[in-house]
């Protein structure tokens, strides 16, 4: 047995086959749900794996998952891993041009898609000549494009429920496409062994990693149940899929919703006695605060032990509001990326006064982006990680060479985040280097200004971008969504508020009020949108 995700999952199934593994709640308000034990989920994954193999999808070929959250998503990922097919996440918000790029760049040979995306899939298909096998979840709407696709239920029915797969390897791949903040999406290529240790904590994210593959099931057999994981962002956001697999590695229960609806999330937290919930920043936490302060104020959240965020920061203001409503919960701002997995967790004193401070793992350093040598205390550099890191970016040797490097006997990945490190090894994350605003020679990182803006009582959400300026090169622009019913603030009002929290050169010189802040489906900031809105308003 190797550190292969399918092998590891099957080893857990074999020791707790009758334990509940997955609870899925369909469209909010319908009451429809599905519950699968570990044995039933294993059988369902076997069926789709055998269908794909029988349909000519070969080991090492790539399958796209163009799906909302659902049993079919988890089932297909597991099926791919069992048949040694490489799963590739597809952002369901993408339009034709973006889909055509991803389908082609990822060399997809097969695609599992939700029926409501039929027309987009049909439009992108001519640009992906290698894509030869389609599986459709659900029924297309009347008038939708005609596609030669197998219905998922037929694929499942045709596949064998048994295992019977060839031997797998720790070198089998798992690809996570990430949109990043600039440019087209990139496919991060992981060996499954590396992903197991870097992204899944080696079977114990907060404890001692396993020392041999068989130990994972031994720990599950020796332990009990009672933990319920609830990844609320879309599974096509890599962190959510990894959170689900962490739950499976513990032999515990994973809960999923098709879409993120705050009131329904809270109903599920109460009904399923959720203990660990993950989300992405204020964009997902703030609606929970609003719901708990209003229509869902009597929700029983007593079982909830932790709420964690990755991909975006939960600001101090919103954290404090949620903590007041659910006082016993632990709120964790985790730091990581598609290229590194998990790097660390924000310290208790992290905040506007001291910055976003992270207690990083032993494999993380702050290095000079050119020499790759560790920086001196207090000097800015780029965050890097060694050891269990990806192989590179699929189909992009140039970007791979820029991001991954060899130092001694170890392979490293250079992340996009700028940071400093103090005498105790605590890393202060400054922000994405690509989003850094150079104004009059001073560097401003948007995340710091956004934290200050969100502490304003009338600000619901905010993004910050640089706008070309004849005097300063660029000036800081704030794109702000106000709370419902809040009075319209002036730029001077916003500046006065920020001056108590930020140095003068970081203060926004432009205010743009937007009806809604545009973010990705997972809640990540869309800085390209923010910059275009601010530039247009400045004309």
C-alpha positions in Angstrom: 0.0 0.0 0.0 1.2 3.5 -0.9 0.2 7.0 -0.1 -2.4 7.0 -2.8 -5.7 8.8 -2.0 -7.9 5.9 -3.3 -5.9 3.3 -1.4 -6.2 5.3 1.8 -9.9 5.9 1.3 -10.6 2.2 0.7 -8.6 1.3 3.8 -10.8 3.6 5.9 -14.0 2.1 4.3 -12.8 -1.4 5.3 -12.7 -0.6 9.0 -15.8 1.6 9.3 -18.1 0.4 6.4 -21.4 1.1 8.2 -20.4 4.6 9.5 -22.1 7.6 7.8 -19.7 9.2 5.4 -21.6 11.8 3.4 -24.8 13.8 3.9 -25.9 15.9 1.0 -28.7 18.6 1.1 -30.1 19.4 -2.3 -31.8 22.7 -3.3 -32.5 24.6 -0.1 -36.1 24.5 1.1 -36.9 21.2 -0.7 -35.9 19.0 2.2 -34.3 16.6 -0.3 -31.2 14.9 1.1 -29.0 11.8 0.5 -27.1 9.9 3.2 -24.3 7.4 2.3 -22.3 5.2 4.5 -18.7 4.6 3.8 -19.5 1.3 2.1 -22.2 2.8 -0.1 -20.0 5.8 -1.1 -17.2 3.3 -1.9 -19.6 1.3 -4.1 -20.9 4.4 -5.8 -17.4 5.5 -6.6 -16.5 2.0 -7.9 -19.5 2.2 -10.3 -18.5 5.5 -11.9 -14.8 4.4 -12.0 -15.7 1.2 -13.9 -18.0 3.2 -16.3 -15.2 5.6 -17.2 -12.7 2.8 -17.7 -15.1 0.8 -19.8 -15.8 3.9 -21.9 -12.1 4.1 -22.8 -10.9 6.8 -20.4 -7.4 5.6 -19.6 -5.2 5.9 -16.5 -3.3 9.2 -16.6 -5.9 11.0 -18.7 -7.7 14.0 -17.4 -11.4 14.3 -16.5 -13.1 17.7 -15.8 -15.6 18.2 -13.0 -18.0 21.0 -14.2 -20.4 20.6 -11.3 -22.1 22.2 -8.4 -21.6 20.5 -5.0 -23.2 17.1 -4.8 -22.8 13.4 -4.2 -21.8 13.1 -7.9 -18.9 15.5 -7.4 -17.4 13.4 -4.5 -18.3 10.2 -6.2 -16.6 11.2 -9.4 -13.4 12.4 -7.8 -13.1 9.1 -5.9 -14.0 7.2 -9.0 -11.2 9.0 -10.9 -8.7 8.2 -8.2 -9.7 4.6 -8.1 -9.3 4.2 -11.9 -6.0 6.3 -11.9 -7.8 9.0 -14.0 -6.7 12.6 -13.1 -9.5 14.8 -11.7 -9.5 18.4 -12.8 -11.8 21.0 -11.1 -13.7 23.4 -13.4 -15.0 26.8 -12.2 -18.7 26.7 -13.0 -18.8 30.5 -13.3 -16.7 30.4 -16.4 -18.2 31.5 -19.7 -17.5 30.0 -23.1 -14.1 31.6 -23.7 -12.7 30.7 -20.2 -14.1 27.2 -20.5 -12.6 26.7 -23.9 -9.2 27.7 -22.5 -9.4 25.4 -19.5 -10.8 22.4 -21.4 -8.0 22.7 -23.9 -5.2 23.7 -21.5 -6.0 20.8 -19.2 -6.2 18.3 -22.2 -9.5 17.0 -20.9 -10.6 13.6 -22.4 -13.8 13.3 -20.3 -16.1 15.7 -18.6 -18.8 15.3 -16.0 -21.1 18.3 -16.0 -24.4 19.6 -14.5 -27.2 19.7 -17.0 -27.8 23.4 -16.6 -24.3 24.1 -18.0 -25.2 22.2 -21.3 -25.2 25.2 -23.5 -21.8 26.5 -22.2 -20.3 23.0 -22.6 -21.6 22.8 -26.1 -20.1 26.2 -27.0 -16.7 25.3 -25.6 -16.4 21.7 -27.0 -15.2 22.6 -30.5 -12.1 24.1 -28.9 -11.3 20.9 -27.0 -10.6 18.2 -29.6 -9.3 15.7 -27.1 -12.6 15.7 -25.1 -14.4 12.6 -26.3 -16.6 11.3 -23.4 -19.4 13.3 -21.6 -21.4 12.4 -18.6 -24.4 14.6 -17.7 -25.9 15.1 -14.2 -29.6 15.8 -14.4 -31.8 16.7 -17.3 -31.2 19.6 -19.6 -33.7 22.4 -19.9 -36.0 22.3 -23.0 -34.3 23.8 -26.0 -30.8 23.2 -24.6 -28.1 22.2 -27.0 -28.0 18.6 -28.1 -25.0 16.8 -26.7 -23.9 13.1 -27.0 -23.7 12.7 -23.3 -24.4 9.7 -21.0 -26.8 10.3 -18.2 -25.0 10.0 -14.9 -27.6 7.5 -13.5 -27.1 5.3 -16.6 -23.3 5.5 -16.2 -23.6 4.5 -12.5 -26.0 1.7 -13.3 -23.7 0.2 -16.0 -20.5 0.2 -13.8 -19.6 -2.7 -11.5 -20.0 -2.0 -7.8 -16.9 -4.0 -6.9 -13.3 -2.8 -6.8 -11.0 -4.9 -9.0 -8.7 -2.1 -10.0 -5.1 -2.3 -11.1 -2.4 -1.3 -8.5 -2.1 2.4 -7.9 0.8 4.6 -7.1 1.8 7.5 -4.8 2.9 9.2 -8.0 -0.6 9.2 -9.4 -1.6 12.9 -10.0 -4.3 15.2 -8.7 -4.6 18.6 -10.6 -6.1 21.7 -9.0 -6.8 24.6 -11.4 -6.5 27.9 -9.7 -7.7 31.2 -11.1 -5.3 33.3 -9.1 -5.6 37.1 -9.3 -4.2 37.7 -12.7 -4.1 35.9 -16.1 -5.8 32.7 -17.1 -6.2 29.7 -14.7 -3.3 27.4 -14.0 -3.3 23.7 -13.3 -1.3 22.8 -10.2 0.0 19.2 -10.6 0.3 17.3 -7.3 1.6 13.8 -6.7 -0.9 12.2 -4.4 1.6 11.5 -1.7 2.7 15.1 -1.6 -0.9 16.3 -1.5 -1.7 13.9 1.3 1.0 15.4 3.5 0.9 19.1 2.4 -2.9 19.5 1.8 -4.4 16.9 4.0 -2.0 17.0 7.0 -0.8 13.5 6.5 -3.9 12.1 8.2 -3.6 14.4 11.2 -3.8 18.1 10.2 -3.3 19.3 13.8 -1.2 16.3 15.1 1.5 13.9 14.2 1.3 12.7 10.6 1.1 9.0 9.9 4.4 7.2 9.4 3.1 4.5 7.0 -0.1 4.3 4.9 -1.7 1.5 6.9 -1.6 3.7 10.0 -4.4 5.9 8.7 -7.0 3.1 9.0 -5.6 1.9 12.2 -6.2 5.3 13.8 -9.7 5.4 12.4 -10.4 1.9 13.8 -9.1 2.9 17.2 -10.9 6.2 17.4 -14.5 7.1 17.6 -17.0 9.2 15.6 -18.8 12.4 16.4 -17.0 15.0 14.2 -19.0 16.5 11.3 -17.1 18.5 8.7 -19.1 21.1 6.7 -17.1 22.6 3.8 -19.5 25.3 2.6 -17.7 26.7 -0.4 -18.0 25.1 -3.8 -16.0 21.8 -4.2 -14.4 23.2 -7.3 -12.5 25.5 -4.9 -9.6 23.1 -4.0 -9.8 23.8 -0.3 -13.4 22.4 0.0 -12.5 19.1 -1.7 -9.4 18.8 0.5 -11.6 19.5 3.6 -13.9 16.7 2.6 -11.0 14.3 2.2 -9.7 15.3 5.6 -13.0 14.3 7.0 -12.8 10.9 5.2 -9.3 10.4 6.4 -10.6 10.7 9.9 -13.4 8.3 9.2 -15.9 11.0 10.1 -18.9 12.5 8.5 -18.9 15.2 5.7 -21.9 17.4 5.0 -22.5 19.2 1.7 -24.9 21.8 0.3 -25.5 22.3 -3.4 -25.1 26.1 -3.0 -24.3 28.5 -0.2 -27.5 29.9 1.3 -26.7 31.3 4.8 -30.1 30.4 6.4 -29.9 26.9 5.1 -26.3 26.6 6.2 -27.4 27.4 9.8 -30.3 25.0 9.7 -27.9 22.3 8.7 -25.4 23.3 11.4 -28.2 22.8 13.9 -29.8 19.7 12.5 -26.6 17.8 11.8 -24.8 19.0 14.9 -21.9 20.3 12.7 -18.6 20.6 14.7 -16.2 22.0 12.0 -17.2 24.4 9.3 -15.0 25.9 6.6 -15.7 29.0 4.5 -13.9 31.8 2.6 -13.6 35.1 4.4 -16.1 37.8 5.2 -18.0 37.2 2.0 -19.3 34.0 3.6 -19.1 34.8 7.3 -20.9 38.1 7.2 -24.1 36.7 5.8 -24.1 34.2 8.7 -23.8 37.1 11.1 -26.7 38.8 9.5 -28.8 35.7 9.6 -28.0 34.9 13.2 -28.8 38.5 14.1 -32.1 38.3 12.4 -34.3 35.5 11.1 -32.0 32.7 12.4 -31.3 34.2 15.9 -32.5 31.1 17.7 -30.3 28.6 15.8 -28.6 26.1 18.0 -24.9 26.3 17.2 -23.8 24.7 20.4 -22.1 21.7 18.6 -20.0 24.1 16.5 -16.4 23.9 17.7 -14.5 25.6 14.9 -15.0 27.9 11.8 -12.0 28.1 9.6 -11.3 30.3 6.5 -8.7 30.0 3.8 -8.4 31.9 0.5 -9.5 35.1 2.2 -9.3 36.6 5.6 -12.1 36.8 8.1 -11.7 40.5 9.3 -11.5 41.3 13.0 -14.8 43.3 12.8 -16.8 40.4 11.4 -15.0 37.8 13.6 -16.0 39.8 16.7 -19.6 40.0 15.5 -19.8 36.3 14.9 -18.0 35.5 18.2 -20.6 37.5 20.1 -23.4 35.4 18.6 -21.6 32.1 18.9 -19.2 32.6 21.9 -17.8 29.1 22.2 -16.6 28.7 18.6 -12.9 28.9 17.6 -12.4 31.1 14.6 -9.3 30.2 12.5 -7.8 32.2 9.7 -5.7 29.6 7.9 -3.0 30.4 5.4 -2.3 28.3 2.3 -2.7 28.0 -1.4 -3.3 25.6 -4.3 0.5 25.5 -4.7 1.5 24.8 -1.1 -1.5 23.2 0.7 -1.6 24.3 4.3 1.1 26.7 5.6 -0.2 27.8 9.0 -2.8 29.6 11.1 -3.1 33.2 12.1 -1.9 34.0 15.7 -4.2 35.3 18.4 -2.7 38.8 18.2 -3.1 39.0 14.4 -5.2 42.1 13.4 -5.1 45.6 12.0 -2.6 46.9 14.6 0.1 44.1 14.0 -0.9 42.7 10.6 -1.9 39.3 9.5 0.5 37.2 11.6 0.8 33.5 10.9 2.4 30.7 12.9 3.8 28.7 10.0 4.8 25.1 9.7 8.5 24.0 9.8 8.6 23.7 6.0 7.7 27.4 5.3 10.2 30.3 5.0 10.3 33.9 3.8 13.0 34.2 1.1 14.5 36.7 -1.3 12.5 36.2 -4.6 15.8 36.4 -6.7 18.4 34.6 -4.6 16.0 32.3 -2.8 18.0 32.9 0.4 16.1 33.4 3.7 15.6 37.1 4.4 16.7 38.9 7.5 14.3 39.6 10.3 11.9 42.4 9.3 13.0 42.4 5.6 10.2 41.8 3.0 10.4 38.7 0.9 8.3 36.0 -0.7 6.8 33.1 1.2 8.2 29.7 0.1 7.6 26.1 1.1 9.9 23.1 0.8 9.4 19.3 0.8 6.0 18.1 -0.3 5.3 20.6 -3.1 3.7 20.2 -6.5 5.4 19.0 -9.7 4.6 22.3 -11.4 2.0 23.9 -13.6 0.4 21.7 -16.2 1.3 22.8 -19.8 3.3 25.8 -18.5 7.0 25.2 -18.2 7.8 28.9 -18.1 5.6 29.6 -15.1 6.8 26.4 -13.5 10.4 27.6 -13.8 9.5 31.0 -12.2 7.6 29.4 -9.3 9.4 26.2 -8.4 13.1 25.9 -7.6 15.7 23.5 -6.3 17.7 24.4 -3.2 20.2 21.7 -2.1 18.4 18.4 -2.2 15.0 19.9 -1.7 12.3 21.2 -4.1 10.7 24.5 -3.2 7.7 26.5 -4.3 7.7 30.3 -4.3 4.3 31.7 -3.5 2.9 35.0 -4.6 2.5 36.4 -1.1 5.0 39.0 0.3 5.8 38.8 4.0 8.3 39.5 6.7 9.4 37.3 9.6 10.2 38.2 13.2 12.7 36.9 15.7 10.2 34.2 16.9 9.6 32.9 13.4 6.1 34.5 13.1 5.4 35.5 9.5 3.5 38.7 8.8 1.7 38.4 5.5 1.8 41.7 3.6 -0.3 40.6 0.6 -0.1 39.3 -3.0 2.9 40.9 -4.7 0.9 41.1 -7.9 -1.7 43.3 -6.2 0.8 45.6 -4.4 0.1 49.2 -5.2 3.1 51.5 -5.7 2.0 55.0 -4.8 4.7 57.7 -4.7 7.3 55.0 -4.1 5.5 53.5 -1.1 4.1 50.0 -1.2 0.5 49.4 -0.2 -1.1 45.9 0.1 -4.8 45.9 -0.5 -5.7 43.4 2.3 -4.5 45.8 5.0 -6.6 48.7 3.7 -9.6 46.4 3.2 -9.4 45.4 6.9 -9.6 49.1 7.9 -12.5 49.7 5.6 -14.5 46.8 6.9 -14.2 48.1 10.4 -16.4 51.0 9.4 -19.9 50.4 10.7 -21.6 51.2 7.4 -19.3 49.1 5.1 -20.5 45.7 4.3 -17.7 44.6 1.9 -14.7 46.2 0.2 -11.9 45.7 -2.3 -8.9 47.9 -2.9 -7.0 48.5 -6.1 -4.4 50.8 -7.6 -5.5 53.3 -10.2 -3.0 55.1 -12.5 -2.2 58.6 -11.2 -0.2 61.4 -12.9 1.3 62.6 -9.6 1.8 59.4 -7.6 2.1 56.8 -10.3 -0.9 55.0 -8.7 -3.4 56.0 -6.0 -5.3 53.8 -3.6 -8.9 53.3 -4.6 -11.6 51.7 -2.4 -14.5 49.9 -4.0 -17.2 49.7 -1.3 -20.5 47.9 -0.8 -22.5 49.6 2.0 -24.8 47.9 4.5 -28.4 48.0 3.5 -30.0 51.3 4.5 -26.6 52.8 5.5 -26.1 56.5 4.7 -23.9 57.4 1.7 -20.5 58.3 3.1 -18.2 60.8 1.5 -14.6 60.1 0.6 -13.6 62.3 3.6 -15.7 60.2 6.0 -13.9 57.1 4.8 -10.5 58.8 5.0 -11.1 60.0 8.6 -12.1 56.5 9.7 -9.0 54.9 8.0 -6.5 57.5 9.4 -6.9 56.0 12.9 -5.7 52.6 11.5 -3.4 53.3 8.6 -0.4 55.4 7.6 -1.2 58.4 5.5 0.1 57.0 2.2 -2.3 54.0 2.6 -5.4 56.1 2.9 -7.8 55.7 -0.1 -7.7 58.7 -2.5 -10.8 57.5 -4.3 -14.1 56.0 -3.2 -16.4 54.0 -5.5 -19.7 52.7 -4.2 -20.9 49.5 -5.7 -24.2 47.7 -5.3 -22.4 44.4 -4.9 -18.7 43.4 -4.5 -17.8 40.9 -7.2 -16.1 37.8 -5.9 -15.5 34.3 -7.1 -18.0 31.6 -6.1 -15.8 30.6 -3.3 -15.6 34.2 -1.9 -12.1 35.1 -3.2 -11.5 38.7 -4.2 -11.8 39.6 -7.9 -9.2 42.3 -8.1 -9.3 42.6 -11.8 -13.0 43.6 -11.5 -12.3 46.0 -8.7 -9.5 47.7 -10.7 -11.6 48.1 -13.8 -14.5 49.6 -11.8 -12.1 52.1 -10.1 -10.3 53.0 -13.3 -13.6 53.6 -15.1 -14.9 55.8 -12.2 -11.7 57.8 -12.3 -12.1 58.9 -15.9 
